[in-house]
Amino acid sequence: MELRQLVSFYHVARLRSVSKAARTLELGQPTVTTHLRKLEDEFEITLFDRIRRPIQLTSEGSILLELVTPVVQAVDTLKTQMGYSERRGSFVVGAYPDLVVHHLPPGIQAFSKNYPDVRIQLLARPYTPLLRLVKSGEIDLAFTAPPPADDQSLEFQELFKFDIVLMTPLGHPLLQRDKVTLKDISPWPLILSGPESMTRQKIEQELRNQGVTWDVVLSLDDTESIKRYVETGMGVAVCADFTLHKRDHDRLGVVRLDHIFKSSVIGVCTLKGKFLGQAVRNFIEVLSSEMRGYHADLAGWDHPGADKQPKEKAR
């Protein structure tokens, strides 16, 4: 005997119709009929008088209906409560500051429209703190780069790839070079993200590998602030291309560095084995749908050339 067989029997008995019960349960009529026959075979009884129309319960059927009604109603209550919990509750999400500002809002707006009673707490943090917060259970998920390959405590689902680029003031001399090297960049004051940023760690490792010295004049985790200081001529910056947006065309020069740095990825990081409620799973599905496959469009980035003098001088 299976629960679904009892549920089919309950609805047929209440509606006095196999076809109506099938429509209510969104099942095929033959499936409901099979459920009834299996119950009758198991108990060796006849549940319905099928000669009369609408069909009528036999005495044995009436006894079974009395017994299964509390069970089926309890199952319906459970389903209702589970659906209710799906649309309520709260959870904590972590992400890079640039993702929080530019990439999460559309997905959060779509999720909040469908689940208005779910409370989302959002934390903007760089790479290393995000992984630490996921591992400690203080946040439920993070939008970040992949965890270290040897860390088996975290799970990761890739969403999109990104490349590292050089941002300069408009008219900067580096914009005129075909392939900028790290040695070309090193004479210029450098603006980077904070030490706990994965991009910062990759850049400094490659600088060390190539034996290049560098001078960091400003360190910020907020790329919008980095752009502002690049624009003023304080230095050049090496950042992820997903932080660039259309309005930056008129304020920054951009040089590709994918001949130096391999592409990286952004995805969803969770703690392996941690229970994620239905609301959290729904959130991941909605946000992943919004962000998956994103690609920064650098085609046609208009550089006015080096006719304008940059505001900073190479050191």
Backbone torsions as a table, in degrees:
resi	resn	phi	psi	omega
1	MET	NA	135.1	179.6
2	GLU	-120.0	153.7	-179.3
3	LEU	-59.2	-40.7	-178.0
4	ARG	-62.9	-29.2	177.3
5	GLN	-68.6	-41.1	177.4
6	LEU	-65.4	-38.3	178.7
7	VAL	-64.0	-42.9	178.3
8	SER	-62.8	-44.5	178.6
9	PHE	-60.1	-44.9	-178.7
10	TYR	-57.2	-47.1	-176.5
11	HIS	-72.1	-35.4	175.8
12	VAL	-64.2	-42.3	-178.8
13	ALA	-65.3	-40.6	-178.6
14	ARG	-72.2	-36.8	-175.4
15	LEU	-94.7	-12.9	-179.2
16	ARG	57.8	34.2	-177.9
17	SER	-160.5	127.5	177.0
18	VAL	-69.0	-41.4	-177.0
19	SER	-66.4	-41.1	178.7
20	LYS	-66.5	-39.7	178.0
21	ALA	-63.7	-40.7	179.4
22	ALA	-61.3	-42.0	178.8
23	ARG	-65.7	-41.4	179.5
24	THR	-61.8	-40.8	-177.5
25	LEU	-86.6	-5.3	-177.2
26	GLU	57.5	45.2	176.6
27	LEU	-121.5	163.3	173.8
28	GLY	-74.6	146.4	-179.3
29	GLN	-58.4	-40.4	177.9
30	PRO	-60.8	-32.2	178.9
31	THR	-65.6	-44.4	179.1
32	VAL	-64.5	-41.7	178.4
33	THR	-60.7	-40.8	178.2
34	THR	-62.9	-41.1	177.7
35	HIS	-58.9	-43.5	-179.1
36	LEU	-65.0	-43.8	-178.7
37	ARG	-64.3	-37.2	179.3
38	LYS	-67.0	-37.7	176.2
39	LEU	-64.2	-45.2	-179.8
40	GLU	-63.1	-39.6	179.1
41	ASP	-66.9	-40.0	-177.1
42	GLU	-68.3	-41.6	-178.0
43	PHE	-91.5	-8.2	-178.7
44	GLU	56.4	49.0	178.4
45	ILE	-137.4	168.5	172.5
46	THR	-108.4	124.5	-174.8
47	LEU	-88.4	-32.6	-174.3
48	PHE	-131.4	146.1	167.2
49	ASP	-88.3	101.7	-173.3
50	ARG	-85.2	-3.4	179.1
51	ILE	-76.4	-42.9	-178.4
52	ARG	-77.6	151.2	178.7
53	ARG	-127.4	129.5	-5.4
54	PRO	-66.7	161.6	-176.1
55	ILE	-59.2	147.7	-176.3
56	GLN	-119.8	147.6	175.2
57	LEU	-70.8	140.7	168.8
58	THR	-78.9	175.6	178.5
59	SER	-62.7	-40.2	177.2
60	GLU	-64.6	-38.0	178.3
61	GLY	-64.7	-38.1	179.3
62	SER	-65.1	-39.7	178.2
63	ILE	-64.2	-43.9	-180.0
64	LEU	-64.0	-40.6	179.6
65	LEU	-60.7	-41.3	179.6
66	GLU	-62.5	-36.9	-177.8
67	LEU	-76.3	-37.4	-173.6
68	VAL	-87.7	-17.7	-177.4
69	THR	-55.5	-48.8	178.9
70	PRO	-61.4	-34.3	-179.5
71	VAL	-66.3	-49.8	-177.7
72	VAL	-65.2	-40.8	179.2
73	GLN	-65.9	-35.8	176.4
74	ALA	-65.0	-39.4	177.5
75	VAL	-63.9	-42.2	178.2
76	ASP	-62.4	-40.1	177.9
77	THR	-63.6	-42.0	178.9
78	LEU	-60.6	-44.7	178.9
79	LYS	-61.6	-40.9	179.9
80	THR	-63.7	-44.4	-179.1
81	GLN	-65.8	-38.8	178.6
82	MET	-66.1	-39.2	175.9
83	GLY	-66.1	-33.5	178.1
84	TYR	-66.8	-44.9	-179.7
85	SER	-64.5	-29.9	177.5
86	GLU	-62.9	-29.4	-176.0
87	ARG	-102.6	9.9	175.6
88	ARG	-135.5	-179.1	177.7
89	GLY	105.2	-171.6	-179.3
90	SER	-153.8	156.7	175.9
91	PHE	-156.9	166.9	-174.5
92	VAL	-116.9	131.4	-178.9
93	VAL	-118.7	136.4	174.5
94	GLY	-114.5	150.9	179.2
95	ALA	-164.2	161.4	173.3
96	TYR	-59.6	147.1	178.8
97	PRO	-53.6	-40.0	-179.0
98	ASP	-67.8	-34.0	175.9
99	LEU	-68.8	-39.3	178.4
100	VAL	-60.6	-41.3	-175.6
101	VAL	-75.7	-42.9	-167.9
102	HIS	-113.4	-31.2	-169.1
103	HIS	-105.1	-27.0	-178.9
104	LEU	-83.1	-31.2	-174.3
105	PRO	-52.7	-44.4	-179.5
106	PRO	-61.4	-42.2	-179.9
107	GLY	-68.5	-40.6	178.3
108	ILE	-64.8	-38.1	177.8
109	GLN	-63.0	-43.5	179.1
110	ALA	-65.2	-41.5	179.9
111	PHE	-65.9	-45.1	-177.7
112	SER	-64.8	-29.1	178.1
113	LYS	-66.0	-38.5	-179.5
114	ASN	-86.6	-25.5	-177.5
115	TYR	-130.9	68.5	-173.0
116	PRO	-66.5	-19.8	-177.0
117	ASP	-95.1	1.8	177.3
118	VAL	-88.4	128.0	-178.8
119	ARG	-94.8	125.7	179.6
120	ILE	-111.8	126.3	172.2
121	GLN	-104.9	128.7	-172.6
122	LEU	-116.1	129.0	177.2
123	LEU	-118.3	128.4	177.0
124	ALA	-98.4	116.1	-177.4
125	ARG	-144.5	156.4	173.1
126	PRO	-75.7	-178.8	-169.9
127	TYR	-56.4	-58.7	-173.2
128	THR	-60.7	-47.5	176.4
129	PRO	-61.5	-34.1	179.6
130	LEU	-62.1	-47.3	179.5
131	LEU	-62.4	-39.6	179.7
132	ARG	-63.1	-40.7	-179.4
133	LEU	-69.7	-36.8	176.9
134	VAL	-65.6	-44.8	-177.6
135	LYS	-66.6	-32.2	179.5
136	SER	-81.2	-10.9	-178.4
137	GLY	83.3	6.4	-178.9
138	GLU	-73.4	-25.8	171.8
139	ILE	-124.8	152.6	-175.6
140	ASP	-84.5	-29.6	178.8
141	LEU	-159.8	161.1	178.7
142	ALA	-139.8	142.3	171.7
143	PHE	-96.8	110.5	-168.8
144	THR	-159.3	179.0	171.6
145	ALA	-73.7	165.1	-177.4
146	PRO	-62.4	149.7	173.8
147	PRO	-70.6	165.4	176.5
148	PRO	-54.4	144.5	-176.1
149	ALA	-60.3	-28.8	-177.4
150	ASP	-88.4	2.2	178.4
151	ASP	-92.3	102.3	-176.6
152	GLN	-88.5	1.9	-177.0
153	SER	-87.0	-10.1	-175.5
154	LEU	-118.7	148.4	174.9
155	GLU	-111.7	148.5	-174.3
156	PHE	-140.3	134.8	177.3
157	GLN	-122.7	115.4	-176.2
158	GLU	-69.1	140.3	177.3
159	LEU	-114.8	-49.8	178.4
160	PHE	-155.7	161.2	178.9
161	LYS	-98.1	154.7	174.8
162	PHE	-145.5	160.8	179.5
163	ASP	-120.0	162.1	176.7
164	ILE	-94.6	135.3	-178.4
165	VAL	-130.6	163.3	174.2
166	LEU	-100.7	129.5	175.4
167	MET	-107.0	133.0	-179.3
168	THR	-132.6	165.8	168.8
169	PRO	-65.5	158.0	175.8
170	LEU	-59.9	140.6	177.0
171	GLY	77.8	11.5	-177.4
172	HIS	-69.1	143.4	-179.3
173	PRO	-58.3	-30.0	-179.3
174	LEU	-65.7	-20.1	178.9
175	LEU	-68.8	-16.4	-176.7
176	GLN	-89.4	-8.5	-177.9
177	ARG	-86.0	144.1	-180.0
178	ASP	-69.4	-49.3	178.6
179	LYS	-133.6	104.7	-178.9
180	VAL	-74.9	133.8	176.2
181	THR	-103.7	168.3	176.9
182	LEU	-65.5	-30.7	176.1
183	LYS	-67.0	-33.4	176.1
184	ASP	-65.1	-35.4	-176.2
185	ILE	-78.7	-33.8	-169.0
186	SER	-56.6	-31.2	178.8
187	PRO	-69.8	-14.4	-174.9
188	TRP	-95.3	142.2	174.6
189	PRO	-54.1	134.0	-171.1
190	LEU	-112.1	134.1	175.6
191	ILE	-112.4	124.7	-177.2
192	LEU	-130.4	164.2	171.7
193	SER	-71.6	173.1	-174.6
194	GLY	-64.6	163.1	-176.9
195	PRO	-59.1	-23.9	-179.0
196	GLU	-89.6	5.8	178.0
197	SER	-81.5	136.6	176.5
198	MET	-62.5	-40.2	178.8
199	THR	-62.4	-43.6	177.7
200	ARG	-59.7	-44.1	-179.4
201	GLN	-63.3	-41.0	178.2
202	LYS	-64.6	-43.1	-177.9
203	ILE	-63.5	-48.5	-177.1
204	GLU	-67.0	-34.5	177.2
205	GLN	-64.0	-42.5	179.9
206	GLU	-68.4	-37.0	176.1
207	LEU	-61.5	-41.9	177.6
208	ARG	-66.1	-41.3	-179.8
209	ASN	-59.5	-36.0	-177.6
210	GLN	-91.8	1.8	178.6
211	GLY	66.5	31.4	-177.5
212	VAL	-99.1	134.7	174.8
213	THR	-89.7	154.9	-178.5
214	TRP	-148.5	159.0	-177.4
215	ASP	-127.8	102.7	179.8
216	VAL	-85.2	115.4	-178.1
217	VAL	-97.7	-13.2	-179.5
218	LEU	-156.9	138.6	179.8
219	SER	-131.9	118.2	-177.3
220	LEU	-141.5	146.5	175.5
221	ASP	-90.4	-11.6	180.0
222	ASP	-97.2	108.5	-176.2
223	THR	-67.7	-27.4	176.6
224	GLU	-61.7	-38.3	176.0
225	SER	-69.8	-38.2	176.9
226	ILE	-58.9	-45.8	179.5
227	LYS	-58.0	-41.4	-178.3
228	ARG	-62.1	-41.8	-179.4
229	TYR	-73.9	-31.7	172.3
230	VAL	-63.0	-44.7	-179.5
231	GLU	-59.2	-36.1	-179.5
232	THR	-76.4	-10.1	178.6
233	GLY	94.1	12.3	-179.1
234	MET	-68.6	-28.4	-179.8
235	GLY	177.2	-174.4	174.2
236	VAL	-108.4	155.8	-175.0
237	ALA	-127.9	145.4	173.4
238	VAL	-112.7	116.2	-172.0
239	CYS	-141.4	174.2	175.7
240	ALA	-78.1	143.0	-176.8
241	ASP	-70.7	-19.6	179.9
242	PHE	-71.0	-7.6	177.4
243	THR	-87.1	-5.0	-179.8
244	LEU	-88.8	145.7	-179.8
245	HIS	-141.0	167.4	-171.7
246	LYS	-55.1	-39.3	-176.9
247	ARG	-67.5	-14.3	178.9
248	ASP	-75.8	-13.6	-178.9
249	HIS	-56.7	-36.9	-174.6
250	ASP	-90.9	3.6	-176.6
251	ARG	-128.2	-14.7	-174.3
252	LEU	-137.1	151.3	165.4
253	GLY	-98.5	148.6	-177.5
254	VAL	-132.3	133.9	178.4
255	VAL	-124.0	129.4	178.4
256	ARG	-70.8	141.5	176.8
257	LEU	-125.5	22.6	-178.0
258	ASP	-71.1	-8.8	172.6
259	HIS	-81.4	-8.2	178.5
260	ILE	-109.2	-46.2	-175.4
261	PHE	-111.4	135.1	175.8
262	LYS	-70.8	155.5	176.6
263	SER	-61.9	147.4	175.3
264	SER	-118.5	177.3	-177.6
265	VAL	-132.0	155.5	170.5
266	ILE	-115.8	139.9	179.4
267	GLY	-158.1	-168.8	-179.8
268	VAL	-101.4	124.7	-179.5
269	CYS	-112.6	129.0	178.1
270	THR	-133.6	163.3	178.5
271	LEU	-82.6	124.7	-178.6
272	LYS	-61.1	130.0	178.7
273	GLY	87.1	-10.5	179.5
274	LYS	-73.4	132.4	178.1
275	PHE	-70.6	126.7	176.5
276	LEU	-111.3	117.5	179.9
277	GLY	-63.1	167.7	-177.6
278	GLN	-60.6	-36.4	179.2
279	ALA	-62.5	-40.6	178.5
280	VAL	-66.1	-43.1	179.5
281	ARG	-63.8	-38.8	176.4
282	ASN	-63.4	-41.4	179.8
283	PHE	-62.0	-45.3	178.9
284	ILE	-60.9	-41.3	-179.5
285	GLU	-64.0	-44.5	-178.9
286	VAL	-66.6	-48.2	-178.2
287	LEU	-67.2	-36.7	178.2
288	SER	-65.0	-39.8	178.0
289	SER	-62.2	-37.3	-179.4
290	GLU	-72.7	-35.4	-170.5
291	MET	-102.2	-20.3	-173.8
292	ARG	-60.7	132.6	176.7
293	GLY	81.1	6.1	178.5
294	TYR	-56.4	142.2	177.1
295	HIS	-141.6	126.4	178.6
296	ALA	-67.0	130.4	-178.6
297	ASP	-94.7	101.8	179.4
298	LEU	-101.3	-0.1	-179.3
299	ALA	-64.8	135.2	176.1
300	GLY	76.3	16.0	178.0
301	TRP	-62.4	117.7	-170.0
302	ASP	-89.0	114.6	176.0
303	HIS	-104.8	124.6	-177.8
304	PRO	-73.6	-1.2	179.1
305	GLY	93.0	-177.1	-176.0
306	ALA	-96.7	21.7	-178.0
307	ASP	-71.0	-24.8	176.4
308	LYS	-91.1	137.3	179.1
309	GLN	-75.8	128.7	175.7
310	PRO	-66.8	154.7	-175.3
311	LYS	-80.8	-16.5	177.2
312	GLU	-110.6	157.8	178.8
313	LYS	-113.5	144.2	176.4
314	ALA	-63.9	143.7	-179.8
315	ARG	-100.2	NA	NA
